[in-house]
Amino acid sequence: MVKRPDTNAQRLKRHKRIRAKISGTPERPRLNVFRSKQNIYAQIIDDVNGVTLVSASSLEKDFEGFGGNAAAARKVGKTVAERAKAKGIDTVVFDRGGYLYHGRVKELAEGAREGGLEF
């Protein structure tokens, strides 16, 4: 019998490999993405101090509509960019979290760029 690979375990291995190469600093923090089936989450993290500076997700009360599609991801990207700009963060390092840069992850990144973040 052929066993089906655990896709989340494979994603975590990819994420670990990516995290070995990139790190957020106070000057240029890391924009992290987590994707679930129903929602999408984004955080801007300073890895030196171990602090989350800004976060946004499709679970927030003021968010309207379904949170698991590309339009929701773009809204979350714009929201996290607005909050980052308010805190004086202009440039970030994009951490795709082991996901392919496609679909909702790509839409979140484009929404953040539209909101004014550079990466």
N, CA and C atoms as an extended XYZ file, in Angstrom:
357
Properties=species:S:1:pos:R:3:atomname:S:1:resname:S:1:resid:I:1 pbc="F F F"
N         0.831       -1.178        0.000 N   MET     1
C         0.000        0.000        0.000 CA  MET     1
C         0.886        1.255        0.000 C   MET     1
N         0.578        2.182       -0.856 N   VAL     2
C         1.342        3.423       -0.952 CA  VAL     2
C         0.754        4.430        0.026 C   VAL     2
N         1.616        4.956        0.901 N   LYS     3
C         1.146        5.943        1.864 CA  LYS     3
C         1.160        7.325        1.238 C   LYS     3
N         0.131        8.079        1.541 N   ARG     4
C         0.042        9.451        1.051 CA  ARG     4
C         0.932       10.342        1.924 C   ARG     4
N         1.734       11.203        1.326 N   PRO     5
C         2.629       12.043        2.139 CA  PRO     5
C         1.846       13.066        2.959 C   PRO     5
N         2.340       13.352        4.136 N   ASP     6
C         1.742       14.350        5.008 CA  ASP     6
C         2.171       15.728        4.497 C   ASP     6
N         1.248       16.427        3.844 N   THR     7
C         1.608       17.694        3.203 CA  THR     7
C         1.988       18.765        4.221 C   THR     7
N         1.366       18.742        5.408 N   ASN     8
C         1.723       19.748        6.406 CA  ASN     8
C         3.130       19.501        6.949 C   ASN     8
N         3.499       18.241        7.125 N   ALA     9
C         4.859       17.935        7.581 CA  ALA     9
C         5.880       18.371        6.536 C   ALA     9
N         5.559       18.177        5.267 N   GLN    10
C         6.452       18.627        4.198 CA  GLN    10
C         6.565       20.148        4.191 C   GLN    10
N         5.438       20.848        4.405 N   ARG    11
C         5.443       22.307        4.463 CA  ARG    11
C         6.304       22.786        5.622 C   ARG    11
N         6.187       22.132        6.775 N   LEU    12
C         6.983       22.532        7.932 CA  LEU    12
C         8.474       22.336        7.681 C   LEU    12
N         8.847       21.281        6.953 N   LYS    13
C        10.248       21.080        6.585 CA  LYS    13
C        10.732       22.205        5.677 C   LYS    13
N         9.898       22.579        4.689 N   ARG    14
C        10.261       23.689        3.796 CA  ARG    14
C        10.392       24.983        4.586 C   ARG    14
N         9.440       25.214        5.514 N   HIS    15
C         9.451       26.437        6.307 CA  HIS    15
C        10.720       26.511        7.167 C   HIS    15
N        11.109       25.394        7.739 N   LYS    16
C        12.327       25.351        8.551 CA  LYS    16
C        13.554       25.680        7.706 C   LYS    16
N        13.587       25.163        6.485 N   ARG    17
C        14.703       25.430        5.574 CA  ARG    17
C        14.748       26.920        5.201 C   ARG    17
N        13.571       27.501        4.951 N   ILE    18
C        13.484       28.925        4.606 CA  ILE    18
C        13.916       29.785        5.796 C   ILE    18
N        13.457       29.419        7.006 N   ARG    19
C        13.761       30.208        8.199 CA  ARG    19
C        15.243       30.180        8.552 C   ARG    19
N        15.956       29.160        8.090 N   ALA    20
C        17.398       29.120        8.314 CA  ALA    20
C        18.097       30.191        7.491 C   ALA    20
N        17.452       30.648        6.425 N   LYS    21
C        18.067       31.623        5.521 CA  LYS    21
C        17.620       33.056        5.774 C   LYS    21
N        16.370       33.256        6.248 N   ILE    22
C        15.878       34.621        6.450 CA  ILE    22
C        15.552       34.860        7.917 C   ILE    22
N        15.695       36.103        8.327 N   SER    23
C        15.407       36.491        9.697 CA  SER    23
C        14.989       37.951        9.711 C   SER    23
N        14.070       38.284       10.596 N   GLY    24
C        13.613       39.659       10.716 CA  GLY    24
C        14.445       40.427       11.719 C   GLY    24
N        14.757       41.663       11.394 N   THR    25
C        15.508       42.541       12.284 CA  THR    25
C        14.617       43.720       12.658 C   THR    25
N        15.014       44.516       13.650 N   PRO    26
C        14.198       45.698       13.967 CA  PRO    26
C        14.077       46.667       12.786 C   PRO    26
N        15.136       46.771       11.952 N   GLU    27
C        15.091       47.676       10.806 CA  GLU    27
C        14.270       47.084        9.660 C   GLU    27
N        14.357       45.765        9.495 N   ARG    28
C        13.652       45.090        8.403 CA  ARG    28
C        13.025       43.796        8.934 C   ARG    28
N        11.826       43.901        9.525 N   PRO    29
C        11.199       42.722       10.120 CA  PRO    29
C        10.670       41.743        9.068 C   PRO    29
N        10.238       40.589        9.542 N   ARG    30
C         9.785       39.498        8.673 CA  ARG    30
C         8.263       39.494        8.594 C   ARG    30
N         7.721       39.463        7.368 N   LEU    31
C         6.276       39.331        7.147 CA  LEU    31
C         5.977       37.851        6.969 C   LEU    31
N         5.362       37.253        7.986 N   ASN    32
C         5.076       35.824        8.001 CA  ASN    32
C         3.631       35.569        7.585 C   ASN    32
N         3.409       34.491        6.818 N   VAL    33
C         2.075       34.128        6.338 CA  VAL    33
C         1.720       32.742        6.851 C   VAL    33
N         0.502       32.598        7.377 N   PHE    34
C        -0.043       31.278        7.691 CA  PHE    34
C        -1.387       31.160        6.998 C   PHE    34
N        -1.591       30.034        6.358 N   ARG    35
C        -2.786       29.801        5.551 CA  ARG    35
C        -3.505       28.572        6.097 C   ARG    35
N        -4.778       28.730        6.431 N   SER    36
C        -5.593       27.572        6.779 CA  SER    36
C        -6.662       27.426        5.702 C   SER    36
N        -7.505       26.431        5.848 N   LYS    37
C        -8.520       26.204        4.818 CA  LYS    37
C        -9.553       27.333        4.781 C   LYS    37
N        -9.895       27.855        5.947 N   GLN    38
C       -10.962       28.851        6.036 CA  GLN    38
C       -10.468       30.289        6.189 C   GLN    38
N        -9.221       30.489        6.602 N   ASN    39
C        -8.729       31.835        6.909 CA  ASN    39
C        -7.274       31.994        6.498 C   ASN    39
N        -6.799       33.242        6.578 N   ILE    40
C        -5.390       33.540        6.311 CA  ILE    40
C        -4.913       34.559        7.346 C   ILE    40
N        -3.668       34.414        7.758 N   TYR    41
C        -3.102       35.228        8.824 CA  TYR    41
C        -1.768       35.804        8.363 C   TYR    41
N        -1.449       37.018        8.828 N   ALA    42
C        -0.163       37.640        8.516 CA  ALA    42
C         0.361       38.325        9.773 C   ALA    42
N         1.666       38.195       10.001 N   GLN    43
C         2.317       38.845       11.133 CA  GLN    43
C         3.608       39.487       10.663 C   GLN    43
N         3.945       40.613       11.260 N   ILE    44
C         5.254       41.216       11.037 CA  ILE    44
C         6.033       41.035       12.329 C   ILE    44
N         7.168       40.323       12.223 N   ILE    45
C         7.891       39.845       13.395 CA  ILE    45
C         9.324       40.368       13.405 C   ILE    45
N         9.761       40.823       14.577 N   ASP    46
C        11.165       41.165       14.821 CA  ASP    46
C        11.788       39.957       15.515 C   ASP    46
N        12.600       39.187       14.792 N   ASP    47
C        13.170       37.954       15.329 CA  ASP    47
C        14.296       38.201       16.326 C   ASP    47
N        14.946       39.343       16.251 N   VAL    48
C        16.039       39.643       17.182 CA  VAL    48
C        15.489       39.760       18.603 C   VAL    48
N        14.392       40.498       18.754 N   ASN    49
C        13.774       40.683       20.066 CA  ASN    49
C        12.671       39.662       20.347 C   ASN    49
N        12.280       38.878       19.340 N   GLY    50
C        11.232       37.878       19.517 CA  GLY    50
C         9.867       38.484       19.755 C   GLY    50
N         9.539       39.534       18.991 N   VAL    51
C         8.308       40.281       19.211 CA  VAL    51
C         7.509       40.368       17.918 C   VAL    51
N         6.191       40.164       18.033 N   THR    52
C         5.298       40.426       16.910 CA  THR    52
C         4.940       41.903       16.941 C   THR    52
N         5.255       42.609       15.865 N   LEU    53
C         5.028       44.051       15.815 CA  LEU    53
C         3.623       44.383       15.341 C   LEU    53
N         3.160       43.675       14.304 N   VAL    54
C         1.854       43.936       13.690 CA  VAL    54
C         1.264       42.601       13.273 C   VAL    54
N        -0.058       42.483       13.361 N   SER    55
C        -0.705       41.277       12.849 CA  SER    55
C        -2.052       41.632       12.248 C   SER    55
N        -2.515       40.766       11.351 N   ALA    56
C        -3.840       40.908       10.749 CA  ALA    56
C        -4.289       39.528       10.298 C   ALA    56
N        -5.596       39.316       10.309 N   SER    57
C        -6.120       38.040        9.827 CA  SER    57
C        -7.540       38.232        9.332 C   SER    57
N        -8.045       37.199        8.676 N   SER    58
C        -9.417       37.245        8.183 CA  SER    58
C       -10.407       36.858        9.272 C   SER    58
N        -9.945       36.640       10.500 N   LEU    59
C       -10.829       36.317       11.620 CA  LEU    59
C       -11.254       37.548       12.414 C   LEU    59
N       -10.719       38.709       12.091 N   GLU    60
C       -11.011       39.909       12.865 CA  GLU    60
C       -12.470       40.321       12.714 C   GLU    60
N       -12.981       41.021       13.726 N   LYS    61
C       -14.398       41.367       13.756 CA  LYS    61
C       -14.816       42.282       12.611 C   LYS    61
N       -13.951       43.216       12.225 N   ASP    62
C       -14.315       44.155       11.167 CA  ASP    62
C       -14.139       43.575        9.767 C   ASP    62
N       -13.673       42.327        9.667 N   PHE    63
C       -13.492       41.673        8.369 CA  PHE    63
C       -14.825       41.103        7.908 C   PHE    63
N       -15.196       41.397        6.665 N   GLU    64
C       -16.470       40.914        6.130 CA  GLU    64
C       -16.225       39.897        5.031 C   GLU    64
N       -17.067       38.884        4.973 N   GLY    65
C       -16.989       37.892        3.914 CA  GLY    65
C       -16.191       36.669        4.312 C   GLY    65
N       -16.052       35.752        3.358 N   PHE    66
C       -15.337       34.493        3.560 CA  PHE    66
C       -13.841       34.764        3.621 C   PHE    66
N       -13.149       34.132        4.537 N   GLY    67
C       -11.738       34.405        4.748 CA  GLY    67
C       -10.777       33.495        4.027 C   GLY    67
N       -11.274       32.533        3.254 N   GLY    68
C       -10.388       31.556        2.653 CA  GLY    68
C       -10.187       31.701        1.166 C   GLY    68
N       -10.389       32.897        0.611 N   ASN    69
C       -10.192       33.068       -0.833 CA  ASN    69
C        -9.155       34.157       -1.116 C   ASN    69
N        -8.879       34.364       -2.394 N   ALA    70
C        -7.830       35.302       -2.796 CA  ALA    70
C        -8.188       36.745       -2.446 C   ALA    70
N        -9.469       37.107       -2.556 N   ALA    71
C        -9.884       38.472       -2.228 CA  ALA    71
C        -9.644       38.763       -0.743 C   ALA    71
N        -9.919       37.796        0.096 N   ALA    72
C        -9.685       37.961        1.533 CA  ALA    72
C        -8.195       38.111        1.819 C   ALA    72
N        -7.372       37.346        1.119 N   ALA    73
C        -5.925       37.428        1.317 CA  ALA    73
C        -5.413       38.810        0.940 C   ALA    73
N        -5.920       39.368       -0.146 N   ARG    74
C        -5.494       40.710       -0.566 CA  ARG    74
C        -5.891       41.747        0.482 C   ARG    74
N        -7.108       41.617        1.049 N   LYS    75
C        -7.563       42.536        2.097 CA  LYS    75
C        -6.667       42.446        3.332 C   LYS    75
N        -6.312       41.228        3.717 N   VAL    76
C        -5.439       41.039        4.882 CA  VAL    76
C        -4.067       41.656        4.611 C   VAL    76
N        -3.560       41.504        3.391 N   GLY    77
C        -2.283       42.116        3.025 CA  GLY    77
C        -2.325       43.629        3.130 C   GLY    77
N        -3.407       44.232        2.637 N   LYS    78
C        -3.543       45.687        2.733 CA  LYS    78
C        -3.648       46.128        4.189 C   LYS    78
N        -4.400       45.373        4.988 N   THR    79
C        -4.579       45.718        6.401 CA  THR    79
C        -3.260       45.670        7.157 C   THR    79
N        -2.484       44.608        6.946 N   VAL    80
C        -1.204       44.494        7.654 CA  VAL    80
C        -0.242       45.595        7.195 C   VAL    80
N        -0.314       45.989        5.928 N   ALA    81
C         0.541       47.069        5.428 CA  ALA    81
C         0.165       48.408        6.059 C   ALA    81
N        -1.137       48.681        6.182 N   GLU    82
C        -1.586       49.928        6.806 CA  GLU    82
C        -1.122       50.006        8.258 C   GLU    82
N        -1.266       48.901        8.977 N   ARG    83
C        -0.857       48.882       10.382 CA  ARG    83
C         0.656       49.024       10.520 C   ARG    83
N         1.397       48.438        9.591 N   ALA    84
C         2.855       48.559        9.622 CA  ALA    84
C         3.274       49.996        9.343 C   ALA    84
N         2.636       50.626        8.368 N   LYS    85
C         2.947       52.023        8.044 CA  LYS    85
C         2.682       52.917        9.250 C   LYS    85
N         1.596       52.635        9.985 N   ALA    86
C         1.272       53.426       11.168 CA  ALA    86
C         2.351       53.290       12.245 C   ALA    86
N         3.033       52.152       12.284 N   LYS    87
C         4.120       51.944       13.253 CA  LYS    87
C         5.481       52.345       12.699 C   LYS    87
N         5.525       52.844       11.465 N   GLY    88
C         6.778       53.305       10.883 CA  GLY    88
C         7.598       52.223       10.210 C   GLY    88
N         6.972       51.123        9.834 N   ILE    89
C         7.669       50.027        9.150 CA  ILE    89
C         7.421       50.165        7.655 C   ILE    89
N         8.506       50.304        6.871 N   ASP    90
C         8.374       50.477        5.427 CA  ASP    90
C         8.842       49.261        4.636 C   ASP    90
N         9.908       48.607        5.094 N   THR    91
C        10.455       47.467        4.361 CA  THR    91
C        10.404       46.219        5.234 C   THR    91
N        10.118       45.087        4.606 N   VAL    92
C        10.038       43.807        5.308 CA  VAL    92
C        10.713       42.722        4.477 C   VAL    92
N        10.950       41.583        5.114 N   VAL    93
C        11.407       40.376        4.436 CA  VAL    93
C        10.191       39.465        4.352 C   VAL    93
N         9.858       38.968        3.161 N   PHE    94
C         8.659       38.141        2.997 CA  PHE    94
C         8.976       36.685        3.303 C   PHE    94
N         8.224       36.112        4.241 N   ASP    95
C         8.353       34.702        4.619 CA  ASP    95
C         7.069       34.004        4.201 C   ASP    95
N         7.153       33.206        3.145 N   ARG    96
C         5.954       32.556        2.616 CA  ARG    96
C         5.516       31.349        3.426 C   ARG    96
N         6.254       31.011        4.463 N   GLY    97
C         5.840       29.977        5.395 CA  GLY    97
C         5.862       28.567        4.843 C   GLY    97
N         6.666       28.311        3.831 N   GLY    98
C         6.731       26.982        3.248 CA  GLY    98
C         5.696       26.735        2.176 C   GLY    98
N         4.824       27.709        1.937 N   TYR    99
C         3.810       27.587        0.888 CA  TYR    99
C         4.398       28.046       -0.443 C   TYR    99
N         3.800       27.595       -1.533 N   LEU   100
C         4.188       28.088       -2.847 CA  LEU   100
C         3.783       29.550       -2.979 C   LEU   100
N         4.568       30.336       -3.692 N   TYR   101
C         4.213       31.733       -3.949 CA  TYR   101
C         3.193       31.738       -5.085 C   TYR   101
N         1.955       31.413       -4.729 N   HIS   102
C         0.888       31.256       -5.711 CA  HIS   102
C        -0.437       31.387       -4.971 C   HIS   102
N        -1.464       31.835       -5.657 N   GLY   103
C        -2.797       31.873       -5.064 CA  GLY   103
C        -2.914       32.877       -3.941 C   GLY   103
N        -3.385       32.401       -2.782 N   ARG   104
C        -3.648       33.290       -1.654 CA  ARG   104
C        -2.384       33.921       -1.084 C   ARG   104
N        -1.276       33.192       -1.091 N   VAL   105
C        -0.015       33.750       -0.578 CA  VAL   105
C         0.447       34.893       -1.478 C   VAL   105
N         0.338       34.703       -2.777 N   LYS   106
C         0.716       35.745       -3.734 CA  LYS   106
C        -0.201       36.957       -3.608 C   LYS   106
N        -1.503       36.726       -3.441 N   GLU   107
C        -2.453       37.830       -3.288 CA  GLU   107
C        -2.167       38.633       -2.018 C   GLU   107
N        -1.831       37.954       -0.932 N   LEU   108
C        -1.497       38.660        0.301 CA  LEU   108
C        -0.265       39.539        0.088 C   LEU   108
N         0.736       39.002       -0.594 N   ALA   109
C         1.956       39.775       -0.861 CA  ALA   109
C         1.653       40.989       -1.730 C   ALA   109
N         0.831       40.806       -2.761 N   GLU   110
C         0.486       41.933       -3.633 CA  GLU   110
C        -0.340       42.971       -2.890 C   GLU   110
N        -1.234       42.535       -2.008 N   GLY   111
C        -2.002       43.470       -1.191 CA  GLY   111
C        -1.105       44.277       -0.266 C   GLY   111
N        -0.101       43.629        0.299 N   ALA   112
C         0.842       44.335        1.172 CA  ALA   112
C         1.660       45.345        0.374 C   ALA   112
N         2.035       44.977       -0.855 N   ARG   113
C         2.768       45.926       -1.709 CA  ARG   113
C         1.886       47.112       -2.075 C   ARG   113
N         0.607       46.850       -2.373 N   GLU   114
C        -0.329       47.946       -2.669 CA  GLU   114
C        -0.478       48.868       -1.468 C   GLU   114
N        -0.443       48.288       -0.270 N   GLY   115
C        -0.561       49.074        0.955 CA  GLY   115
C         0.669       49.905        1.263 C   GLY   115
N         1.784       49.666        0.550 N   GLY   116
C         2.963       50.498        0.714 CA  GLY   116
C         4.184       49.811        1.294 C   GLY   116
N         4.111       48.512        1.563 N   LEU   117
C         5.297       47.807        2.059 CA  LEU   117
C         6.222       47.463        0.907 C   LEU   117
N         7.512       47.484        1.164 N   GLU   118
C         8.506       47.118        0.153 CA  GLU   118
C         9.193       45.828        0.559 C   GLU   118
N         9.253       44.881       -0.391 N   PHE   119
C        10.024       43.644       -0.206 CA  PHE   119
C        10.291       43.002       -1.532 C   PHE   119
